[in-house]
Amino acid sequence: MSTSGPSLVFITGASSGIGQALALRYHQAGCRLALVARRSELMQAWAQEMGFAPDSYAVYAADVADTDSIVAAAQACIERQGLPDVVIANAGISIGIDSAQREDIDAMARVFATNNIGLAASFHAFIEAMRVRGSGQLVGIASVAGIRGLPGHGAYCASKAAVISYCEALRGELRSTGVQVITIAPGYVDTPLTRKNRYPMPFLISAGAFADQAYKAIAANDSYCVVPWQMGLVSKLMPLIPNAMWDRLLARQPQKHRGV
């Protein structure tokens, strides 16, 4: 992070849930903020309600699923506020699907457009400038759901598995440049997104608690971190469970709602 003044943190999906909690945590740490959301008016109203000083943040309207839109927001941030020290690609959607239904294939494409292409596009505009500067942190928000498949959750699980692999690949590409690539994999976090789930959510934590732990992991340059730590232990066991046992464990669990 920059030592010449408050660090600049660029956060996508900042209008609610995890993104908003991360914005608040970095504001409390004295950082300047570049806040990106489709609903920019909600983001602006929230920042004003929280009493953020006008010179401590800027809001950019963008849809990460539209590559030109998020790249334009990134370029506007550089021109207006400078090159960020931390870029957090947090924007994501979760839609339950049934692959036997034609319309759900289109829903899956929307998930990938946001969760994967949108994440890569959010990083894109900053990579070369960070490489030239020799520093910066690119943070991808993945999920424990990317470790094993969950019934009805195929689109989301696949997209988050791709986030984990993509960030790992990018970390290797940027290894000797001074640019850090960090993957944060949340377990269950209490947000408007997860409140619609109809299945048990073990080790559920608040968005604020998640943001605090993620902030510490990013500050420590932890290349891969599962939050909370209890889910981190579970995540290490999940790949070791034989397929037959995994299938039995999930057999009676309610599936993710379609289209939610």
C-alpha positions as CSV (number, residue, x, y, z in Angstrom):
1,M,0.0,0.0,0.0
2,S,1.0,3.6,-0.5
3,T,3.0,5.3,2.2
4,S,2.5,8.8,0.9
5,G,-1.1,9.2,2.2
6,P,-4.3,7.2,2.8
7,S,-4.3,4.2,0.5
8,L,-6.9,4.1,-2.3
9,V,-9.1,1.1,-2.4
10,F,-11.3,0.2,-5.4
11,I,-14.3,-2.0,-4.6
12,T,-16.8,-3.4,-7.0
13,G,-20.3,-4.4,-5.8
14,A,-20.0,-1.9,-3.0
15,S,-23.7,-1.0,-2.7
16,S,-24.7,-3.8,-0.3
17,G,-23.6,-6.9,1.6
18,I,-19.9,-7.8,1.6
19,G,-18.9,-5.0,-0.6
20,Q,-20.5,-2.4,1.6
21,A,-19.0,-3.9,4.7
22,L,-15.5,-3.9,3.1
23,A,-16.0,-0.2,2.2
24,L,-16.8,0.7,5.7
25,R,-13.9,-1.3,7.1
26,Y,-11.4,0.4,4.8
27,H,-12.9,3.8,5.5
28,Q,-12.4,3.2,9.2
29,A,-8.8,2.4,8.5
30,G,-8.4,5.8,7.0
31,C,-8.3,4.7,3.3
32,R,-9.7,6.6,0.4
33,L,-12.4,4.7,-1.5
34,A,-13.4,4.2,-5.1
35,L,-16.8,2.6,-4.9
36,V,-18.3,0.8,-7.9
37,A,-21.9,-0.3,-8.2
38,R,-24.7,-0.5,-10.7
39,R,-26.9,1.4,-8.3
40,S,-24.6,4.4,-7.8
41,E,-27.3,6.5,-6.2
42,L,-27.7,4.0,-3.4
43,M,-24.0,4.0,-2.9
44,Q,-23.8,7.8,-2.8
45,A,-26.7,8.0,-0.3
46,W,-25.1,5.4,1.9
47,A,-21.7,7.2,2.0
48,Q,-23.4,10.4,2.9
49,E,-25.5,8.7,5.6
50,M,-22.3,7.3,7.0
51,G,-20.8,10.7,7.1
52,F,-17.9,10.1,4.7
53,A,-16.0,13.3,3.9
54,P,-16.6,14.2,0.3
55,D,-12.9,14.1,-0.5
56,S,-12.5,10.6,1.0
57,Y,-14.4,8.7,-1.7
58,A,-15.8,8.7,-5.2
59,V,-18.7,6.7,-6.6
60,Y,-18.6,5.1,-10.1
61,A,-21.6,3.7,-11.8
62,A,-20.7,0.5,-13.7
63,D,-22.0,-3.0,-14.5
64,V,-19.1,-5.5,-14.2
65,A,-20.9,-7.8,-16.6
66,D,-20.4,-5.1,-19.3
67,T,-16.6,-5.1,-19.9
68,D,-16.6,-1.6,-21.4
69,S,-18.6,-0.3,-18.5
70,I,-16.2,-1.5,-15.7
71,V,-13.1,-0.6,-17.7
72,A,-14.4,2.9,-18.1
73,A,-15.0,3.1,-14.4
74,A,-11.5,1.9,-13.7
75,Q,-10.0,4.5,-16.1
76,A,-12.2,7.2,-14.5
77,C,-10.9,6.2,-11.1
78,I,-7.2,6.5,-12.2
79,E,-7.9,9.9,-13.8
80,R,-9.8,11.3,-10.8
81,Q,-8.2,9.6,-7.8
82,G,-5.0,8.0,-9.0
83,L,-4.0,4.4,-9.3
84,P,-5.5,2.3,-6.4
85,D,-3.3,0.4,-4.0
86,V,-6.0,-2.3,-3.5
87,V,-8.6,-3.5,-6.1
88,I,-11.3,-5.8,-4.7
89,A,-13.3,-7.6,-7.3
90,N,-16.3,-8.3,-5.1
91,A,-19.3,-7.9,-7.4
92,G,-21.1,-11.2,-7.9
93,I,-24.5,-12.9,-8.3
94,S,-25.9,-16.2,-7.3
95,I,-28.7,-17.8,-9.3
96,G,-30.0,-21.3,-8.7
97,I,-30.3,-23.3,-11.9
98,D,-31.7,-26.5,-13.4
99,S,-29.7,-27.5,-16.5
100,A,-32.7,-29.3,-17.9
101,Q,-34.4,-25.9,-18.4
102,R,-33.4,-23.9,-21.4
103,E,-33.7,-20.5,-19.8
104,D,-31.4,-21.6,-17.0
105,I,-28.5,-21.9,-19.4
106,D,-29.0,-18.2,-20.1
107,A,-29.0,-17.7,-16.3
108,M,-25.7,-19.5,-16.1
109,A,-24.2,-17.3,-18.7
110,R,-25.2,-14.2,-16.7
111,V,-23.5,-15.7,-13.6
112,F,-20.3,-16.3,-15.5
113,A,-20.4,-12.8,-17.1
114,T,-20.6,-11.2,-13.7
115,N,-18.6,-13.5,-11.5
116,N,-15.8,-14.4,-13.9
117,I,-15.5,-12.0,-16.9
118,G,-16.5,-9.2,-14.6
119,L,-13.8,-10.0,-12.1
120,A,-11.1,-10.2,-14.8
121,A,-12.3,-7.0,-16.4
122,S,-12.2,-5.3,-13.0
123,F,-8.5,-6.2,-12.7
124,H,-7.6,-5.5,-16.3
125,A,-7.4,-1.7,-16.4
126,F,-5.0,-1.7,-13.4
127,I,-2.6,-4.5,-14.1
128,E,-0.1,-2.8,-16.4
129,A,0.0,0.4,-14.3
130,M,0.5,-1.6,-11.1
131,R,3.2,-3.6,-12.8
132,V,5.0,-0.4,-13.9
133,R,4.7,1.0,-10.4
134,G,5.9,-2.3,-8.9
135,S,3.1,-2.6,-6.3
136,G,-0.6,-3.2,-5.8
137,Q,-3.0,-5.8,-4.6
138,L,-5.7,-7.5,-6.7
139,V,-8.2,-9.2,-4.5
140,G,-10.7,-11.7,-5.9
141,I,-13.7,-12.7,-3.8
142,A,-14.3,-16.4,-4.4
143,S,-16.4,-18.7,-2.1
144,V,-16.1,-22.0,-0.3
145,A,-18.9,-23.0,-2.8
146,G,-16.1,-23.2,-5.4
147,I,-14.5,-26.2,-3.7
148,R,-17.3,-28.8,-4.1
149,G,-20.5,-28.7,-6.2
150,L,-23.8,-28.2,-4.4
151,P,-27.2,-29.3,-5.9
152,G,-29.0,-26.5,-7.7
153,H,-26.0,-24.3,-7.3
154,G,-24.0,-25.5,-10.4
155,A,-23.6,-22.0,-11.9
156,Y,-22.4,-20.3,-8.7
157,C,-20.2,-23.2,-7.7
158,A,-18.6,-23.4,-11.1
159,S,-18.1,-19.7,-11.3
160,K,-16.4,-19.5,-7.9
161,A,-14.2,-22.5,-8.7
162,A,-13.1,-20.5,-11.7
163,V,-12.4,-17.5,-9.6
164,I,-10.0,-19.5,-7.4
165,S,-8.2,-21.0,-10.4
166,Y,-8.1,-17.7,-12.3
167,C,-6.6,-15.8,-9.3
168,E,-4.1,-18.6,-8.8
169,A,-3.0,-18.3,-12.5
170,L,-2.8,-14.5,-12.3
171,R,-0.7,-14.7,-9.1
172,G,1.8,-16.9,-11.0
173,E,1.9,-14.4,-13.9
174,L,2.5,-11.4,-11.7
175,R,4.8,-13.2,-9.2
176,S,7.9,-11.2,-9.9
177,T,6.3,-7.8,-10.5
178,G,5.5,-6.7,-7.0
179,V,1.7,-7.0,-7.6
180,Q,0.0,-9.3,-5.2
181,V,-3.0,-11.4,-6.1
182,I,-5.1,-12.5,-3.2
183,T,-8.1,-14.9,-3.1
184,I,-10.6,-14.5,-0.3
185,A,-13.1,-17.4,0.0
186,P,-16.1,-16.5,2.2
187,G,-18.1,-19.2,3.9
188,Y,-21.7,-18.2,4.8
189,V,-22.0,-14.5,5.4
190,D,-25.2,-12.9,6.5
191,T,-26.2,-10.7,3.5
192,P,-29.4,-10.1,1.4
193,L,-28.0,-12.8,-1.0
194,T,-27.7,-15.6,1.6
195,R,-31.0,-14.7,3.4
196,K,-32.9,-16.3,0.6
197,N,-31.1,-19.7,1.1
198,R,-33.4,-22.5,2.3
199,Y,-30.7,-24.8,3.6
200,P,-28.5,-24.8,6.8
201,M,-25.6,-22.3,6.8
202,P,-23.0,-23.5,9.3
203,F,-20.6,-20.9,10.8
204,L,-22.7,-18.0,9.5
205,I,-21.0,-14.7,10.3
206,S,-22.0,-11.0,9.9
207,A,-20.8,-9.0,6.9
208,G,-18.9,-6.8,9.3
209,A,-17.1,-9.8,10.9
210,F,-16.2,-11.0,7.4
211,A,-14.9,-7.6,6.4
212,D,-12.6,-7.4,9.5
213,Q,-11.1,-10.8,8.8
214,A,-10.7,-10.1,5.1
215,Y,-9.1,-6.8,5.8
216,K,-6.5,-8.5,8.0
217,A,-5.8,-11.2,5.4
218,I,-5.3,-8.6,2.7
219,A,-3.0,-6.5,4.9
220,A,-0.9,-9.6,5.5
221,N,-0.7,-10.4,1.8
222,D,-2.3,-13.8,2.5
223,S,-2.5,-15.3,-1.0
224,Y,-5.5,-17.5,-0.1
225,C,-7.8,-17.2,2.9
226,V,-11.1,-18.8,3.9
227,V,-13.3,-16.7,6.2
228,P,-14.3,-17.6,8.9
229,W,-11.5,-19.8,10.1
230,Q,-13.9,-22.6,11.1
231,M,-15.0,-22.9,7.5
232,G,-11.4,-22.9,6.5
233,L,-10.9,-26.1,8.4
234,V,-14.0,-27.6,6.8
235,S,-12.7,-26.5,3.4
236,K,-9.6,-28.5,3.8
237,L,-11.6,-31.6,4.5
238,M,-14.1,-31.2,1.7
239,P,-11.9,-32.3,-1.2
240,L,-11.0,-35.4,0.8
241,I,-14.6,-36.7,1.1
242,P,-15.2,-39.5,-1.4
243,N,-17.8,-38.7,-4.1
244,A,-20.2,-41.4,-2.8
245,M,-20.2,-40.0,0.7
246,W,-20.5,-36.4,-0.6
247,D,-23.6,-37.4,-2.6
248,R,-25.1,-39.0,0.5
249,L,-24.4,-36.0,2.6
250,L,-26.3,-33.7,0.2
251,A,-29.1,-36.1,-0.8
252,R,-31.6,-34.7,1.7
253,Q,-30.5,-31.1,1.6
254,P,-32.9,-28.6,-0.1
255,Q,-31.6,-27.3,-3.4
256,K,-30.9,-23.7,-4.3
257,H,-34.0,-22.0,-5.6
258,R,-34.1,-21.6,-9.4
259,G,-33.6,-18.0,-10.5
260,V,-32.7,-16.6,-7.0
